[in-house]
Amino acid sequence: MKTFDSPWDLIRQTATDRPIACCRPHLVRQAANWFISNFSGETLYAVKANPSPWVLKLLFETGIRHFDTASLHEMELVAEHCPGARMSFMHPVKSRYAIERAYFDFGVRTFVFDCDVELQKILQVTGHAKDLNLVLRVAVSNQGAEMPIDGKFGAFHYDVPHLLRAARPVSAKLGLCFHPGSQCMDPYAWAVHMDTLSRVISESDVDVDIIDVGGGFPVSYPGKEPTALERFPVVIQEAFDRMPLARDAELWCEPGRALVAEGTSLLTQVDLVRGNAVYINDGAFGTLYDAAHCKWPFPTRLIRNDSEPSSRLKAFKLFGPTCDSADVINGPIFLPEDIREGDIIEVGTLGAYGVAMQTRFNGYGETIDAVALDTPWQSVYAPRKVEVAKIDWFSTI
């Protein structure tokens, strides 16, 4: 990837009609160093958040050596770009073929399950291997999360004692995990869930070796600024210390969004302005999936090299490049009132579930990667006063 001081320099020197993923490796490194320094246990990267090779390599080089994978493709990427890395298969539902390849081809020894059928499947495919680390996912409330993800996976509390007792004799290490929901703003949500796990461990009367508190750690979005991040590992450690666990029990977390969200923005070109409609070259089937389908707010700024845009803002809606009428971000999205063809809209904090959600529908969705050295948006890892003269925000959409 070519490196530029800022998106302005990038646009001046790059002739393309494709969207540009503006990568900021220094911000991903900053996030990784924060977790390594502040989280007392082991940090796994949730590959699904952004499987870009540059992200995997950078995290591995920075010190993240354990990866939360949910598919064979993710394992292939980690094996290729992070030789020697440890992988865990954290998807609660897996095909027999995927389990077989994970265990025998990729050396995976940690598997998540949330029911007896899945547990038996893992045991059968691995030949009742003696070196399995089996981690039971428990269903928890996602109260306090900006994007709840409960309802699909997780054992109900009344099933947990039976499943722990069934897994204990066939586990080298036995674990429990949960997910508090994406962008969870309340650090005490983790403590509540961990106290719940303590009760089911006591009821089960088995030794538990691993507590995996999942992901969900928040970053800063417009209108979604979290509590100081330093509180999260403190609250988690205090709850962990109260748990009735085996001696030398391990504490894990699986950040995805928190490690990579700040590390990429999107530069999307304006192709047409018609009234309050702005047509751009990325959209709901590309990097802006969350903005369109999940109504997620992102920081934005307008980039124009030949003059300053108007300081007066106007409400617009954005249409993506495909011919599908669902390719729209309704907003209202406030941008300079004199926005015009050829302008570039930079959408920030898109490093998580941005490029990872791209499709090639209608022949669109592919981006060019480039590196920028600036830090335009607020960071949860280095709080500072941001110069906002040229920064406009998506309204809550």
Secondary structure, DSSP 8 states (H G I E B T S, - for coil): --EESSHHHHHHH---SS-EEEE-HHHHHHHHHHHHHH-SSEEEEEGGG---HHHHHHHHHHT--EEEE-SHHHHHHHHHHSTT-EEEE--SS--HHHHHHHHHTS---EEEESSHHHHHHHHHHTTS-TT-EEEEEB----TTEEE--TTSS-B-GGGHHHHHHHHGGG-SEEEEE----EEE--THHHHHHHHHHHHHHHHHT----EEE--------BTTB--S-TTHHHHHHHHHHHHS---TT-EEEE--SHHHHGGGEEEEEEEEEEETTEEEES--TTTTTHHHHHS----EEEEE-SSS---S-EEEEEEE-SSS-TT-EEEEEEEEETT--TT-EEEE-S-TTTTGGG---GGG----EEEEE----S--SSS------TT-EEB---
